[in-house]
Amino acid sequence: MKRTPLYDTHVSLGARMVEFAGWSMPVHYPSGIQQEHIAVRSDVGIFDVSHMGEIRVLGEDATAFLQYATLNDPGRLKLGRGQYNMLPNGGGGVIDDLYVYREKEDEYLVVANAANVDRVVGQLRTLATDYACHVVDESATWALMALQGPGSALLLGRVVEEDLTELRKNATLLTKVSGCPVKLSRTGYTGEDGFELFCHPTDAAIVWDVLSNEGALPCGLGARDTLRLEAGFPLYGHELDDTTNPLCTAFKWVVKDKPFYGRDAMWGEPCPRRLVGLRLDERGIARQGYRVFFQDLVAGEVSSGTLSPLTRESIAFAWVDAAAGEEGTAIEVEIRGQRVAATVVAPPFFGQ
């Protein structure tokens, strides 16, 4: 398994390490998933996400190329801004969901999920052959941390010189943490205010130690998953995959009305199934793959589910037949052979 630059730090902190997308990653620390989750909702936590991939796209056609290769429109980005995006596969589904940052007029940084880096790089390079631009895999030259929670700006403000109150959501700036150069982005995957910090791998332990010593609680993949689900964010391999038409999800806003690769296979197609949120009305936890019933017929299956550490409610995402996809619809989830009542709801699952 591959190791991030913070592997030794995680081991020294007593993290439970697991394999994830070919990487040895912390699933939780001795504090436990629930405490880590609550820390992010109430104060501030820090995650190692150095397993993510970073891909640079540059050249005079970089903007036109990414407008064609992705579903959102990077051409709308001002310099120093980022956007959520997706990479279509040409058959009506998606290869990955991404974050795209515009660093110069003709230069972008694309952040991909760890499990899909090679596929994303391969797809971009294949499509780029007709454009005057280059696709460079820079994943090995970056470490990436996520500082998340309502206290993140206050904490980070103590260790950087810049006034972070002027840094808007999805905006970036170049700064230093304890003398280490850092690319700072006001983005995250938790539903809270937060920042992602890109730095050189040899500086990662220094930056991590500064932030954790200031009070950020180390958090693992377990809390990252419960936080993103509570916030109503998709995870590739669960809510999204090669067969997913994003126009049948709450994330259809990503798909802009423009020419893009595979548009005919995606645009205007009917949605026989929809991605919905579920809240269980009885005790039980809906797990991935559990069957969903509507009017006594199998209508779909759960893609992700958990017991919310914040609300203590059982929540889930599920792909269901369109007829069962309206908010407020009563359905059932089969858990260990028993059907448990649930209701279709609109995420997020907290703060409503």
C-alpha positions as CSV (number, residue, x, y, z in Angstrom):
1,M,0.0,0.0,0.0
2,K,1.1,3.6,-0.7
3,R,1.7,5.9,2.3
4,T,1.0,9.6,2.5
5,P,3.7,11.9,3.9
6,L,1.8,11.9,7.2
7,Y,1.8,8.1,7.7
8,D,4.3,8.2,10.6
9,T,2.3,11.0,12.2
10,H,-0.9,8.9,12.1
11,V,0.8,5.9,13.5
12,S,2.4,7.9,16.3
13,L,-1.1,9.2,17.2
14,G,-2.4,5.7,17.6
15,A,-4.6,5.9,14.5
16,R,-6.3,2.7,13.2
17,M,-4.9,2.4,9.7
18,V,-6.8,0.7,6.9
19,E,-6.5,0.2,3.1
20,F,-8.4,2.8,1.1
21,A,-7.9,3.1,-2.7
22,G,-4.5,1.5,-2.4
23,W,-3.4,3.8,0.4
24,S,-2.8,3.2,4.1
25,M,-5.1,5.7,5.7
26,P,-6.4,6.5,9.2
27,V,-10.0,5.5,9.6
28,H,-10.1,7.0,13.1
29,Y,-7.9,7.9,16.1
30,P,-8.3,6.9,19.8
31,S,-10.9,9.7,20.1
32,G,-13.2,7.7,17.9
33,I,-15.4,8.5,14.9
34,Q,-18.2,10.1,16.9
35,Q,-16.0,12.5,18.8
36,E,-14.1,13.4,15.6
37,H,-17.4,14.1,13.8
38,I,-18.8,16.3,16.6
39,A,-15.5,18.2,16.8
40,V,-15.9,19.2,13.2
41,R,-19.5,20.2,13.7
42,S,-18.8,22.2,16.8
43,D,-15.2,23.4,16.5
44,V,-12.4,22.2,14.2
45,G,-10.8,19.0,12.9
46,I,-8.0,18.2,10.6
47,F,-7.9,15.4,7.9
48,D,-5.1,14.0,5.9
49,V,-6.3,13.9,2.3
50,S,-3.0,13.5,0.6
51,H,-4.2,10.4,-1.2
52,M,-6.2,12.6,-3.5
53,G,-4.8,13.3,-7.0
54,E,-3.7,16.6,-8.4
55,I,-3.6,17.1,-12.2
56,R,-2.4,20.3,-13.9
57,V,-4.0,21.3,-17.2
58,L,-2.1,24.1,-19.0
59,G,-1.7,25.6,-22.4
60,E,-3.5,28.1,-24.7
61,D,-6.5,25.8,-25.2
62,A,-6.7,24.8,-21.5
63,T,-10.0,26.6,-20.9
64,A,-11.7,25.4,-24.1
65,F,-10.5,21.9,-23.4
66,L,-11.8,21.7,-19.9
67,Q,-15.1,23.2,-21.0
68,Y,-15.5,20.3,-23.4
69,A,-14.0,17.6,-21.2
70,T,-16.0,18.4,-18.0
71,L,-19.6,19.0,-17.1
72,N,-19.3,22.4,-15.3
73,D,-17.8,25.4,-17.0
74,P,-14.2,26.2,-15.8
75,G,-14.3,29.2,-18.2
76,R,-16.6,31.0,-15.7
77,L,-14.0,30.9,-13.0
78,K,-12.1,34.0,-12.0
79,L,-8.4,33.6,-11.3
80,G,-7.8,32.0,-7.8
81,R,-11.3,30.5,-7.7
82,G,-12.5,26.9,-7.7
83,Q,-15.6,24.9,-8.6
84,Y,-17.1,21.5,-8.1
85,N,-17.2,19.5,-11.4
86,M,-17.5,16.1,-12.9
87,L,-15.8,14.2,-15.7
88,P,-18.2,12.4,-18.1
89,N,-17.4,9.1,-19.6
90,G,-19.1,9.6,-22.9
91,G,-21.8,7.0,-22.2
92,G,-24.1,9.1,-20.0
93,G,-22.2,8.4,-16.7
94,V,-19.2,9.9,-14.9
95,I,-15.6,8.8,-14.4
96,D,-15.2,11.0,-11.3
97,D,-16.3,14.1,-9.5
98,L,-13.6,16.7,-9.2
99,Y,-12.6,20.1,-7.9
100,V,-11.2,22.5,-10.5
101,Y,-9.1,25.6,-9.6
102,R,-8.2,28.3,-12.1
103,E,-4.7,29.4,-11.3
104,K,-3.9,31.4,-14.4
105,E,-5.7,32.4,-17.6
106,D,-4.6,29.2,-19.3
107,E,-3.7,27.0,-16.3
108,Y,-5.9,24.9,-14.0
109,L,-5.4,22.5,-11.1
110,V,-7.8,19.5,-11.1
111,V,-8.3,17.5,-7.9
112,A,-9.5,13.9,-8.3
113,N,-10.5,11.1,-6.0
114,A,-7.7,8.7,-5.0
115,A,-9.3,5.7,-6.6
116,N,-9.8,7.4,-9.9
117,V,-6.6,9.4,-10.5
118,D,-5.2,7.1,-13.3
119,R,-8.6,7.0,-15.1
120,V,-9.0,10.8,-14.8
121,V,-5.5,11.4,-16.1
122,G,-6.0,8.9,-19.0
123,Q,-9.3,10.4,-20.0
124,L,-8.0,14.0,-20.0
125,R,-4.9,13.0,-22.0
126,T,-7.0,11.2,-24.5
127,L,-9.4,14.1,-25.0
128,A,-6.6,16.7,-25.0
129,T,-5.0,15.4,-28.2
130,D,-7.1,17.8,-30.3
131,Y,-6.2,20.8,-28.1
132,A,-3.1,22.9,-27.5
133,C,-2.7,22.0,-23.9
134,H,-0.9,19.6,-21.6
135,V,-2.1,17.3,-18.8
136,V,0.4,16.7,-16.1
137,D,-0.1,14.3,-13.1
138,E,1.4,16.2,-10.1
139,S,-0.1,13.9,-7.4
140,A,3.3,12.9,-6.1
141,T,4.4,16.5,-5.6
142,W,1.6,17.6,-3.3
143,A,0.4,16.8,0.2
144,L,-3.1,17.9,1.1
145,M,-4.9,18.5,4.4
146,A,-8.4,19.6,5.2
147,L,-9.0,21.9,8.2
148,Q,-12.8,21.8,8.8
149,G,-15.3,23.3,11.2
150,P,-16.8,26.6,12.4
151,G,-13.6,27.3,14.3
152,S,-11.3,26.7,11.4
153,A,-10.9,30.3,10.2
154,L,-10.2,31.5,13.8
155,L,-7.5,28.8,14.2
156,L,-5.9,29.3,10.8
157,G,-5.9,33.1,11.3
158,R,-3.5,32.6,14.2
159,V,-0.9,31.0,12.0
160,V,-1.1,32.9,8.8
161,E,-0.5,36.6,8.1
162,E,-3.4,37.2,5.8
163,D,-6.9,38.3,6.8
164,L,-9.0,35.3,6.1
165,T,-12.3,37.2,6.5
166,E,-11.7,38.4,2.9
167,L,-11.3,34.9,1.6
168,R,-14.6,33.8,0.2
169,K,-15.9,30.2,-0.3
170,N,-14.1,28.5,-3.2
171,A,-11.3,31.2,-3.3
172,T,-7.6,30.5,-2.9
173,L,-4.5,32.3,-1.8
174,L,-0.8,31.6,-1.4
175,T,0.5,31.9,2.2
176,K,2.9,30.3,4.6
177,V,2.4,28.2,7.7
178,S,5.5,28.1,10.0
179,G,7.6,29.2,7.0
180,C,6.2,26.4,4.7
181,P,4.6,27.6,1.5
182,V,0.9,26.7,1.3
183,K,-1.8,27.0,-1.3
184,L,-4.9,27.7,0.7
185,S,-8.4,27.0,-0.5
186,R,-11.7,27.8,1.3
187,T,-13.3,24.5,0.4
188,G,-14.2,21.2,2.0
189,Y,-16.3,18.1,2.1
190,T,-18.0,18.3,5.5
191,G,-20.8,20.9,5.1
192,E,-18.9,23.3,7.5
193,D,-16.7,26.3,6.9
194,G,-13.2,25.1,6.2
195,F,-10.0,25.2,4.3
196,E,-7.9,22.8,2.2
197,L,-4.1,23.2,2.4
198,F,-1.8,22.1,-0.4
199,C,1.9,22.0,0.5
200,H,5.1,20.2,-0.4
201,P,5.2,16.6,1.0
202,T,8.3,17.3,3.0
203,D,6.4,20.2,4.8
204,A,3.3,18.2,5.6
205,A,4.2,17.1,9.1
206,I,5.2,20.6,10.0
207,V,1.9,22.1,8.9
208,W,-0.1,19.3,10.5
209,D,1.7,19.7,13.8
210,V,1.2,23.5,13.8
211,L,-2.5,23.1,13.2
212,S,-3.1,20.3,15.6
213,N,-1.1,22.0,18.3
214,E,-3.4,25.0,17.8
215,G,-6.3,22.8,18.7
216,A,-7.5,21.0,15.5
217,L,-8.5,17.4,16.4
218,P,-7.1,14.8,14.1
219,C,-9.9,13.1,12.2
220,G,-10.0,10.0,10.0
221,L,-11.9,8.6,7.0
222,G,-14.7,7.4,9.2
223,A,-15.7,10.9,10.3
224,R,-15.1,12.2,6.8
225,D,-17.7,9.8,5.5
226,T,-20.3,10.5,8.2
227,L,-19.8,14.2,7.8
228,R,-20.2,14.2,4.0
229,L,-23.3,12.0,4.2
230,E,-24.9,14.2,6.8
231,A,-24.1,17.2,4.6
232,G,-25.7,15.5,1.6
233,F,-22.5,15.2,-0.5
234,P,-22.0,12.2,-2.9
235,L,-19.1,9.8,-2.8
236,Y,-17.9,8.2,-6.0
237,G,-18.4,4.5,-6.0
238,H,-21.6,4.9,-3.9
239,E,-23.8,7.7,-5.2
240,L,-21.9,8.2,-8.4
241,D,-20.4,5.8,-10.9
242,D,-20.0,5.0,-14.6
243,T,-23.7,4.5,-14.9
244,T,-24.8,7.6,-13.1
245,N,-26.5,10.3,-15.0
246,P,-26.0,13.4,-12.8
247,L,-29.1,15.0,-14.2
248,C,-31.0,12.4,-12.2
249,T,-29.5,13.7,-8.9
250,A,-29.6,16.8,-6.8
251,F,-26.2,17.7,-8.3
252,K,-27.6,18.3,-11.8
253,W,-26.7,22.0,-11.4
254,V,-23.1,20.8,-12.3
255,V,-24.2,20.0,-15.9
256,K,-24.1,23.2,-17.8
257,D,-25.9,23.7,-21.1
258,K,-22.9,23.7,-23.4
259,P,-21.1,21.3,-25.8
260,F,-19.3,18.6,-23.7
261,Y,-18.0,15.1,-24.3
262,G,-20.8,12.6,-24.4
263,R,-23.6,15.2,-24.2
264,D,-26.0,13.3,-26.4
265,A,-25.8,10.3,-24.1
266,M,-26.6,12.4,-21.1
267,W,-28.6,15.4,-22.0
268,G,-32.4,15.0,-22.3
269,E,-32.4,11.4,-21.3
270,P,-35.4,10.4,-19.0
271,C,-34.6,9.5,-15.4
272,P,-36.1,6.0,-14.7
273,R,-34.4,6.3,-11.3
274,R,-33.4,9.1,-9.0
275,L,-30.9,9.6,-6.2
276,V,-32.8,10.6,-3.0
277,G,-32.2,11.1,0.7
278,L,-33.9,8.8,3.2
279,R,-34.6,9.2,6.9
280,L,-35.6,6.0,8.8
281,D,-38.8,6.3,10.9
282,E,-37.8,3.2,13.0
283,R,-34.7,1.9,14.5
284,G,-32.1,0.4,12.2
285,I,-29.2,1.5,10.0
286,A,-29.5,1.4,6.2
287,R,-26.3,0.2,4.6
288,Q,-25.1,0.2,1.0
289,G,-26.8,-2.4,-1.1
290,Y,-29.9,-2.8,1.2
291,R,-33.1,-3.0,-0.9
292,V,-35.7,-0.3,-0.9
293,F,-39.4,-1.1,-1.3
294,F,-42.2,1.1,-2.5
295,Q,-45.8,-0.2,-2.5
296,D,-44.5,-3.7,-1.7
297,L,-42.2,-3.8,-4.8
298,V,-38.5,-3.5,-4.9
299,A,-37.8,0.1,-6.0
300,G,-34.1,0.5,-5.6
301,E,-31.2,0.2,-3.1
302,V,-29.3,2.2,-0.6
303,S,-26.0,3.7,-1.8
304,S,-24.7,5.0,1.6
305,G,-26.2,5.0,5.1
306,T,-25.2,5.7,8.7
307,L,-26.5,6.7,12.1
308,S,-25.9,10.5,12.3
309,P,-23.5,11.2,15.1
310,L,-25.1,14.7,15.4
311,T,-28.9,14.0,15.3
312,R,-28.8,10.3,16.2
313,E,-31.2,9.6,13.2
314,S,-30.6,6.9,10.6
315,I,-30.0,8.6,7.3
316,A,-29.1,7.4,3.8
317,F,-28.8,8.0,0.1
318,A,-30.6,5.6,-2.2
319,W,-31.2,5.1,-5.9
320,V,-34.9,4.5,-6.4
321,D,-37.5,4.3,-9.2
322,A,-38.7,7.8,-10.2
323,A,-42.2,7.0,-8.9
324,A,-40.7,6.6,-5.4
325,G,-38.5,9.7,-5.6
326,E,-40.8,12.5,-4.5
327,E,-39.9,14.2,-1.2
328,G,-42.2,12.9,1.5
329,T,-42.8,9.5,-0.1
330,A,-43.2,6.6,2.4
331,I,-40.9,3.7,1.5
332,E,-39.3,0.8,3.3
333,V,-35.7,-0.4,3.7
334,E,-35.0,-4.1,4.1
335,I,-32.6,-4.6,7.0
336,R,-31.6,-8.1,7.9
337,G,-34.8,-9.5,6.4
338,Q,-37.1,-7.0,8.0
339,R,-38.7,-4.0,6.3
340,V,-38.2,-0.7,8.2
341,A,-40.3,2.3,7.5
342,A,-38.5,5.4,6.0
343,T,-39.3,8.7,4.3
344,V,-37.8,10.3,1.3
345,V,-36.2,13.6,2.3
346,A,-34.1,16.3,0.8
347,P,-30.5,16.5,2.1
348,P,-28.7,17.9,4.0
349,F,-29.7,15.9,7.0
350,F,-28.8,18.5,9.6
351,G,-29.4,22.2,10.1
352,Q,-32.9,22.2,8.8
